[in-house]
């Protein structure tokens, strides 16, 4: 993780935003079909 430690604070924040967006997207992709199965 040396490359992560070399990042500036602003780069770390934008990197974390990208990670959060990816995680939230993956969760939505997994949960939405399950929700539709429960509703219909």
Beta strands, then each sheet from edge to edge (+ up, - down):
end
